[in-house]
Structure formats: C-alpha cells, structure tokens
Amino acid sequence: MAIENTKNISILNANRQDVADEESVRQLEYIEKAKAQVSFLEKELGRKLTACVTTFGCQMNARDSEKLLATLKLVGYEETESEDADFVIYNTCTVRDNADQRVLGRLGQCSNFKKNNPHMKIAICGCMMQEDSSVEKIKKSYRFVDLIFGTHNIYKFAELLYRSLNSDKMIIDIWKETDKIVEDLPVLRKYSFKSGVNIMFGCNNFCTYCIVPYVRGRERSRSPKDIIRECEKLAADGVKEIMLLGQNVNSYGNDFKDGNPDKISFAKLIDEVTKVEGIERVRFMTPHPKDFSDELIDVIANNKKIARHIHLPLQSGNTEILRRMNRKYTKEDYLNLVDKIRTKLPDVAITTDIIVGFPGEKKEDVDDTIDVVKKAAFDNAFTFIYSKRSGTPAATFEDQVPEDVVKENFDRLLKVVQDTAKEQSFKYNGQVQEVLVENVNDHDESLMTGRMSNNTLVHFPGDRELIGKMVKVKITECHGFYFFGEIAE
C-alpha cells in the first residue's frame, strides 16, 4: 500500500528543550556521539549510509520501531526498505512460532549481505530476545549479529547503537525486568496525521497460552500527565487521530497505589485525551473482556471523538477451555458484555481474536465458539491456530490437538467468521461516514483510501490533497472487509 512520504514528518523530541526526562537527555547525547561516527564512515565510504527497520507483531512494536527509526535518522542514516543496508534492525514478536521462524529466515538472508559489506551492522530487539533460548540460538548459529537487546531497555537504543558502531563484537543487553518508563524519545511517525501513544506496559493476566507476561513484564502505567503532554505535542505537530496502546488498556492505573493523584481509570484517561485541542479521533488497543467497565461503555457512548470500534478478544467460546486458558470469564459473561455494548453503542463495530486448537479442545468446544461468533455478530475476527510457546503452562499440557483436527475446526470457524462479517458490513450501505484519508489507493491512483471510525477501509474518488483530512464519505458498495464510496455532497 502506498503511504504518505515520511520525509515531511518532523521528528518529535529531537531537541533537549522538548524533553523533561533525564534519561531522554542522556540518549540525545549518545545520538550526537553516534552522529559523529556515522559522519566519519560517510567520508570514508564516500556515500550516505542506509538503515532498514523491520517490524514484526503488535502496534506497540510498531510504535517502538518509530523510535528506533528516528534515532537512526538523527545520527545520519537514510531510511530504506531494502535489508541490504548498512544498519538493519529486526524488532521481533514471539507470540507465535511462525514469527520466530520468519525472523531467523531474514537473518539468514542478511548474512549474505554482510559478507559483501563489512561495515554492515545487524541488530535484533523486541519480545523474541527476552527468551533465553532465542538469544542462545542467535549466539550459536548467527554469530554475525552485532547487537541484541530486549523490550525493557529499548529506550537505550542510541547508547547501544553508539557502542555497536565502536565495537566488532556482539553486544548483548537484555534486562529481565524493569520499573523504568522512558517515553520522551525521538519519534519518526509513519503518518503525519495519526499516531500511537503507549499508556502502559506489561501484563498481569498470565493466560496459559501467552508468552507476553514473561517477555513484557508486569503492568506499569505511565503518568496521565505525561500521556496528555505527549498527546498535546502530537496534536501541535498535526496529529488528528491517537491510538492509546497497552497489552491490556483497561487495567490502566491499577498499579498506582491508593491515594496516588495519578490513579485514574482508563475511562477517565481516554475522556481526558479527547479534550486535547486538535485531536479529532481516539482509538484504543487492546482491552480485556474481564474488566471492560460500564464506565468505559458510558464514556464511549457520550463522546463521539472515541472511535466506534472495540476489539474484544474472545479466544474461545467454550467455558471450560476459557478456564484452562485462565481468561477469567465464561461464555455467558462474554455474551452478556457484548449485549451490553450493543445496547448502549448500537453504532459500534466489535472485532475479536480467536484461537483454534488449544490443548484439549474438541469439536463441540469449537461449536461453542461458532455459537458466540453468530450471537455476537462480529464485524471481523482474527482467527489463529494455537501456537505452542515454550515457557507457558499450556505448552506442558498433555492433550495437544492433532494437526488435522485443528485444520478441520479452523476451516469450519473461518467460514462462519467470513459469512458473519460480510453480513454485518451490509448495514453500512448508503450510510455517510466520517473517514480519515490515509493514502492514494495502490491499485488505482484515481482513488483515495481512508479509514472509517469503525476501523474499516473505504476507497473513493478524490485528490491527494485530502490525505490527513477528515471527510464525509457515502458508502456505495460493501465488499465484506472494505468498502467503496464517494465524497458526500
């Protein structure tokens, strides 16, 4: 998909006067040191150096990558999409095994590039690097990697980059945990008009299939003042849409002690963010069904700036499987919550995540999940085959489901998901929706592509000058997961 050119986007927090955190100032000093090293290399090679940042996984990883790219740009690298670059960094995910395998495959390709470019540096960071087994595999089989760091110290990238530029040895800097939050870092956004904002880190839920609590650590919330200040900076820089990010956003503030003036609910926080001048739409990702509050539903109902989209991970529709997953709600609890949301927010789109093939899952259990899909009438569902992750309780369960059974159940579920989503999409036919225009359509340059409040893409005739603007679009054709439309009179 063609996107807006990032060269016109300013790098926030690139000057000392823009940041308040002492550690942020320290990292800016390392950027200046690394800049001198890159400048020296440029003169030696007689050309500009290039850098490629490749991101795997969630929106929080994407936000982290914007910080990594900003640092690389500030020290003098030119961005490229080619992994045959002078500095290549992989920001990894480890939620599913295929993500690990993709990273290792890309590393194998990079080894050939490095043979032809002795100045090339290769770095790996993110969730995969918080697993001891993954780090040991890199050390043993991918010795050409120059820098390894994890999720807790990603804010140290400028310092680690400087060390790497001055060393011919593999540098490994992995922290098992931290209570430190450093967010006043340089950021180069993919889009000038929308941005993610981290509001908390880590997870305390310990779903039995999930590695995230082990690689992201315990829940740590940012100060609401710091979050609002970041949103104000972004709004002043032209951002119209904010997405509040966290592993479980509606646990926000639970780690603050009683009496702490920072202790506010997620519902109150999102309401405050909508008051920032210039912000026209606010999204959030991801809530947990077990603590999705009535207060939050009411705040969304009373505030049109909050996007009409709720992503509500189900994972399974069978109560016993949910218990074994440690999800802390039943099939009935989930459906009651959906009914409450549908009643108070009739215009909201509900999407979900579903896992097929969790240990012990039977055909009848998948039937329960299909029943929930039909009753909840999801606008979309992201379906995944269970991925066994070493270090999680579910990996030790003896009743793993045979692959052929999983595939059959997955196909049955997927058919219902697709049919339900298509049926849901028809309700928008003929409606006028507010659309944030994101880019020129990559298949037809006469069309623009934008995103509705419910997070669905819509393509419509328009000019490039509309990019970054909110426009009214009448929906004329429904194609299940995307729409066609025309600018409303």
C-alpha positions as a printed Julia matrix, in Angstrom:
489×3 Matrix{Float64}:
   0.0     0.0    0.0
   1.36    3.42  -0.94
   1.68    5.66   2.11
   2.38    9.28   2.71
   6.07   10.14   2.41
   7.61   10.34   5.89
  10.21   12.91   4.81
   7.69   15.65   5.55
   7.14   14.43   9.11
   9.1    16.15  11.86
  10.96   14.1   14.44
   9.42   14.84  17.83
  11.59   15.06  20.97
  14.77   15.56  18.95
  15.9    18.61  20.97
  16.78   18.9   24.63
  14.22   21.62  25.26
  11.49   19.22  24.09
  12.16   16.59  26.76
  11.91   16.59  30.54
  13.29   13.18  31.42
  16.96   12.94  32.45
  17.42    9.6   30.67
  15.96   11.07  27.47
  18.56   13.85  27.57
  21.26   11.23  28.07
  20.12    9.34  24.98
  20.14   12.56  22.93
  23.78   12.96  23.92
  24.51    9.46  22.6
  22.76   10.39  19.35
  25.26   13.23  18.91
  28.15   10.85  19.59
  26.83    8.27  17.12
  26.24   11.02  14.56
  29.96   11.81  14.58
  30.78    8.14  13.97
  28.34    7.89  11.05
  29.7    11.11   9.55
  33.23    9.68   9.7
  32.08    6.49   7.95
  30.31    8.51   5.25
  33.53   10.33   4.42
  35.47    7.08   4.41
  32.99    5.33   2.08
  32.11    8.39   0.01
  28.37    7.85   0.32
  25.39    8.15   2.65
  24.72    5.21   4.95
  21.35    3.45   4.86
  19.2     1.8    7.53
  16.27   -0.6    7.44
  13.88   -1.22  10.36
  11.68   -4.32  10.02
   8.82   -4.79  12.48
   7.03   -7.97  13.5
   3.99   -8.13  15.77
   1.7    -5.68  17.51
   1.0    -1.95  17.41
   3.29   -1.44  20.41
   6.17   -2.91  18.4
   5.27   -0.58  15.53
   5.42    2.37  17.91
   8.81    1.21  19.23
  10.09    0.95  15.66
   9.17    4.58  15.03
  11.57    5.47  17.86
  14.32    3.21  16.5
  13.97    4.78  13.05
  14.03    8.32  14.48
  17.34    7.62  16.22
  18.84    6.15  13.05
  17.7     9.15  11.0
  19.07   11.63  13.55
  22.52   10.03  13.54
  22.64   10.28   9.75
  21.25    7.1    8.2
  18.89    7.29   5.24
  15.83    5.05   5.5
  15.49    2.21   3.01
  13.15   -0.76   2.7
  16.0    -2.97   1.45
  17.66   -5.23   4.01
  20.87   -4.86   2.01
  21.56   -1.78   4.14
  24.36   -0.52   6.39
  22.27   -0.93   9.54
  19.46   -3.49   9.73
  17.32   -3.97  12.81
  14.58   -6.53  13.41
  12.02   -5.63  16.06
  10.66   -9.07  16.9
   7.48  -10.71  18.14
   7.25  -14.09  19.85
   3.51  -14.59  20.32
   3.51  -17.34  17.67
   6.24  -19.65  16.45
   5.93  -18.56  12.81
   7.06  -15.05  13.81
  10.28  -16.51  15.25
  10.89  -18.54  12.1
  10.37  -15.5    9.86
  12.99  -13.54  11.79
  15.52  -16.37  11.58
  14.87  -16.69   7.86
  15.51  -13.0    7.33
  18.72  -13.23   9.37
  19.95  -15.98   7.07
  19.48  -13.7    4.05
  21.26  -10.85   5.83
  24.39  -12.92   6.35
  25.0   -12.83   2.59
  24.6    -9.05   2.52
  27.1    -8.67   5.34
  29.74  -10.7    3.51
  29.69   -8.04   0.78
  29.52   -5.09   3.19
  32.0    -5.27   6.1
  30.56   -2.05   7.54
  27.07   -3.54   7.88
  25.57   -3.8   11.37
  22.71   -6.18  12.23
  20.6    -5.74  15.36
  17.71   -7.69  16.88
  15.4    -6.44  19.62
  11.88   -6.97  20.95
   9.97   -9.79  22.6
  11.77  -12.71  20.98
  15.02  -11.5   22.55
  13.54  -11.74  26.05
  13.61  -15.52  25.71
  16.88  -17.12  26.79
  16.58  -19.91  24.21
  16.28  -17.4   21.36
  19.33  -15.43  22.49
  21.36  -18.63  22.81
  20.32  -19.66  19.29
  21.47  -16.3   17.89
  24.79  -16.52  19.77
  25.41  -20.04  18.48
  24.09  -20.01  14.91
  24.05  -16.33  13.89
  27.35  -15.01  15.17
  27.38  -12.23  12.59
  24.66  -10.36  14.55
  26.14   -7.24  16.16
  23.55   -6.11  18.7
  20.85   -7.84  20.77
  18.52   -6.1   23.22
  15.03   -6.66  24.54
  11.79   -4.88  25.4
  12.67   -3.32  28.75
  15.65   -1.23  27.61
  14.6    -0.24  24.1
  14.91    3.39  25.18
  18.71    2.81  25.34
  18.96    2.24  21.6
  21.03    5.39  20.94
  23.56    4.3   23.56
  23.64    0.73  22.26
  23.96    1.97  18.67
  26.98    4.07  19.65
  28.59    1.1   21.4
  27.94   -1.12  18.4
  29.48    1.35  15.97
  32.65    1.28  18.08
  32.9    -2.48  18.51
  33.48   -5.53  16.33
  31.99   -7.88  18.96
  28.41   -8.97  19.54
  26.79   -6.74  22.18
  24.01   -8.31  24.28
  22.0    -6.13  26.65
  18.94   -7.98  27.98
  17.06   -6.98  31.14
  14.78   -9.48  32.87
  12.53   -6.75  34.26
  12.32   -3.03  34.96
  10.1    -0.46  36.63
  11.5     2.33  34.45
   9.41    4.11  31.81
  11.17    6.41  29.33
   8.94    7.77  26.57
  10.4    11.24  25.84
  12.33    9.77  22.93
  12.71   10.9   19.31
   9.87    9.54  17.18
   9.52    9.44  13.4
   5.93    8.54  12.61
   4.78    6.55   9.61
   1.91    9.01   9.18
   1.92   12.73   9.98
  -1.76   12.74  10.95
  -2.1     9.75  13.28
  -0.01    8.17  15.99
   0.06    5.53  18.68
   0.68    6.53  22.29
   1.86    3.99  24.86
  -0.11    4.33  28.08
   1.11    1.2   29.88
   3.45   -1.74  29.5
   3.37   -5.39  30.53
   0.6    -7.75  31.53
  -0.55   -9.39  34.78
  -3.1   -11.79  33.3
  -0.96  -14.87  32.59
  -3.21  -16.56  30.06
  -1.8   -20.08  29.92
  -1.02  -19.93  26.18
   0.62  -16.49  26.2
   4.29  -15.59  26.47
   3.69  -11.82  26.75
   3.79  -11.51  30.59
   7.15  -13.26  30.58
   8.72  -11.06  27.88
   6.98   -7.73  28.6
   6.93   -7.96  32.4
   4.39   -6.73  34.95
   1.92   -3.96  34.27
   3.4    -0.46  34.51
   1.24    2.59  33.81
   2.5     5.95  32.6
   1.51    9.09  34.44
  -1.68   10.58  32.96
   0.07   13.97  32.86
   2.85   12.53  30.69
   0.32   10.89  28.38
  -1.66   14.1   27.94
   1.55   16.07  27.38
   2.58   13.65  24.61
  -0.86   13.91  23.01
  -0.61   17.71  23.11
   2.8    17.56  21.39
   1.42   15.28  18.71
  -1.63   17.48  18.15
   0.63   20.52  17.77
   2.56   18.52  15.16
  -0.56   17.89  13.09
  -1.83   14.59  14.51
  -5.63   14.19  14.33
  -6.01   10.58  15.48
  -4.49    8.95  18.56
  -4.43    5.25  19.4
  -3.86    4.51  23.09
  -1.74    1.37  23.37
  -1.2    -1.27  26.03
  -1.29   -5.03  26.48
  -4.49   -4.53  28.48
  -5.52   -0.89  28.4
  -8.46   -1.21  30.77
  -6.05   -2.27  33.52
  -4.52    1.19  33.22
  -3.72    2.73  36.59
  -4.3    -0.43  38.63
  -0.61   -0.45  39.57
  -0.86    3.01  41.15
  -1.32    2.9   44.92
  -4.48    4.28  46.51
  -4.01    7.95  47.26
  -1.71    8.49  44.29
  -3.05   11.55  42.42
  -2.15    9.76  39.15
  -4.6     6.95  39.9
  -7.44    7.37  37.42
  -9.41    4.84  35.43
  -8.83    4.11  31.77
 -12.29    5.53  31.05
 -11.3     8.83  32.66
  -7.97    8.86  30.82
  -9.49    8.38  27.37
 -12.04   11.1   28.14
  -9.2    13.49  29.02
  -7.32   12.65  25.82
 -10.37   13.6   23.72
 -10.19   17.09  25.28
  -6.76   17.78  23.74
  -7.24   20.53  21.16
  -6.69   19.26  17.62
  -7.36   15.59  18.36
 -10.43   14.52  16.38
 -10.49   10.76  16.95
  -9.21    8.44  19.69
  -8.82    4.66  19.46
  -7.55    2.11  21.96
  -5.95   -1.34  21.77
  -6.31   -3.83  23.46
  -8.9    -4.27  26.24
  -9.6    -7.49  28.15
 -13.23   -8.65  28.47
 -12.86   -9.48  32.18
 -12.53   -5.81  33.2
 -14.29   -3.89  30.45
 -16.18   -1.46  32.69
 -19.64    0.08  32.46
 -17.88    3.42  32.98
 -15.89    2.92  29.78
 -19.0     1.99  27.81
 -20.74    5.15  29.06
 -17.74    7.35  28.2
 -17.66    5.96  24.65
 -21.43    6.42  24.29
 -21.2    10.06  25.34
 -18.14   11.03  23.32
 -18.25   10.92  19.52
 -14.49   11.52  19.32
 -13.91    7.96  20.54
 -13.82    5.59  17.57
 -16.8     3.3   17.04
 -14.62    0.22  17.19
 -13.98   -2.14  20.09
 -11.55   -5.02  19.71
 -12.67   -7.56  22.31
 -10.55  -10.77  22.25
 -12.7   -13.87  22.79
 -10.05  -16.62  22.22
 -12.64  -19.38  22.8
 -16.4   -19.65  23.18
 -16.24  -22.69  25.46
 -16.28  -22.0   29.2
 -14.04  -24.96  30.12
 -11.45  -24.03  27.5
 -11.6   -20.43  28.75
 -10.94  -21.71  32.29
  -7.93  -23.69  31.08
  -6.74  -20.59  29.23
  -7.06  -18.6   32.5
  -9.19  -15.97  30.77
 -11.31  -15.31  33.9
 -14.71  -15.11  32.16
 -17.26  -17.59  30.85
 -19.05  -17.87  27.54
 -22.1   -16.29  29.17
 -20.05  -13.45  30.69
 -18.68  -12.59  27.27
 -22.06  -12.65  25.54
 -23.59  -10.51  28.3
 -20.83   -7.94  27.8
 -21.41   -7.91  24.04
 -25.15   -7.42  24.62
 -24.43   -4.51  26.95
 -22.11   -2.9   24.39
 -24.55   -3.44  21.52
 -27.4    -1.92  23.57
 -25.53    1.23  24.61
 -23.39    1.53  21.46
 -25.54    0.39  18.53
 -23.16    2.03  16.03
 -20.01    0.31  17.28
 -18.1    -2.38  15.39
 -16.87   -5.27  17.51
 -13.9    -7.34  16.36
 -12.16  -10.17  18.14
  -9.32  -12.7   18.3
  -9.97  -16.46  18.34
  -7.57  -19.35  18.91
  -8.33  -22.78  17.42
  -6.6   -25.93  18.6
  -5.9   -25.07  22.24
  -4.95  -28.25  24.16
  -7.97  -30.38  24.97
 -10.27  -28.57  22.51
 -12.92  -30.83  20.97
 -15.29  -30.38  18.05
 -18.09  -29.48  20.49
 -15.92  -26.75  22.03
 -15.39  -25.19  18.6
 -19.17  -25.39  18.11
 -19.47  -23.19  21.22
 -17.05  -20.7   19.67
 -19.05  -20.68  16.44
 -22.19  -20.07  18.5
 -20.59  -16.99  20.07
 -19.5   -15.71  16.64
 -23.1   -15.93  15.42
 -24.64  -14.39  18.54
 -22.07  -11.62  18.92
 -22.24  -10.85  15.17
 -18.61   -9.78  14.99
 -17.7    -7.27  12.32
 -14.44   -9.16  11.9
 -12.48  -11.83  13.71
  -8.79  -12.66  13.55
  -8.51  -16.43  13.8
  -5.28  -18.17  14.76
  -4.14  -21.75  15.13
  -2.77  -22.38  18.64
   0.99  -21.95  18.75
   2.82  -23.85  21.47
   5.15  -21.45  23.26
   7.9   -22.87  25.44
   7.72  -21.42  28.94
   3.93  -21.15  29.07
   1.76  -23.55  31.12
  -0.24  -24.68  28.07
   2.93  -25.94  26.42
   3.11  -28.63  29.12
  -0.5   -29.78  28.7
  -0.54  -33.38  27.51
  -3.75  -33.19  25.45
  -2.34  -31.3   22.43
  -4.76  -31.44  19.5
  -3.72  -33.29  16.3
  -2.93  -31.0   13.38
  -5.57  -32.48  11.05
  -8.3   -31.94  13.67
  -7.17  -28.35  14.23
  -7.22  -27.65  10.49
 -10.76  -29.02  10.09
 -12.08  -26.97  13.03
 -10.24  -23.86  11.85
 -11.82  -24.07   8.39
 -15.29  -24.51   9.91
 -14.86  -21.48  12.13
 -13.32  -19.31   9.41
 -16.31  -19.87   7.12
 -18.73  -18.63   9.8
 -16.48  -15.66  10.64
 -16.35  -14.58   7.0
 -20.09  -15.01   6.44
 -20.93  -13.09   9.62
 -18.53  -10.24   8.84
 -19.9    -9.91   5.31
 -23.46   -9.79   6.61
 -22.51   -7.13   9.17
 -20.89   -4.97   6.51
 -24.12   -4.51   4.56
 -25.61   -2.37   7.34
 -23.26    0.44   6.27
 -24.53    0.53   2.68
 -25.85    4.0    1.9
 -24.59    5.5    5.16
 -22.44    8.63   5.32
 -19.33    8.0    7.4
 -16.53   10.26   8.59
 -13.28    9.0    7.06
  -9.68    9.88   7.86
  -7.92    9.84   4.48
  -4.65    7.89   4.7
  -3.16    7.49   1.24
  -3.58    7.09  -2.5
  -5.01    3.68  -3.37
  -2.16    1.45  -4.5
  -4.25   -0.21  -7.25
  -5.98    2.87  -8.69
  -4.42    6.33  -8.4
  -7.79    7.98  -9.01
  -8.97    6.6   -5.67
  -8.08    7.61  -2.12
  -8.09    5.19   0.8
  -9.26    6.14   4.26
 -10.4     4.57   7.49
 -13.85    4.86   8.98
 -14.44    5.28  12.7
 -15.18    1.54  12.88
 -11.64    0.9   11.51
 -12.82   -0.39   8.1
 -11.06    0.81   4.95
 -13.04    2.66   2.29
 -11.86    3.59  -1.22
 -13.34    6.59  -3.02
 -12.53    9.07  -5.82
 -10.52   12.03  -4.56
  -7.34   14.1   -4.68
  -4.02   13.62  -2.89
  -4.62   16.9   -1.05
  -7.21   15.09   1.08
  -4.53   12.96   2.8
  -4.65   13.57   6.54
  -8.09   15.18   6.45
 -11.45   14.02   7.8
 -14.05   13.82   5.01
 -17.64   12.65   4.78
 -17.98    9.62   2.51
 -21.18    7.91   1.39
 -20.82    4.13   1.26
 -21.93    2.76  -2.13
 -20.5    -0.79  -2.23
 -19.8    -3.33   0.53
 -17.12   -5.96  -0.02
 -17.01   -7.57   3.4
 -13.76   -6.25   4.79
 -13.62   -2.99   2.8
 -15.98   -0.52   1.12
 -16.23    1.74  -1.89
 -17.81    5.14  -1.61
 -18.0     8.73  -2.83
 -17.49   12.04  -1.12
 -20.85   13.14   0.31
 -22.43   16.3   -1.01
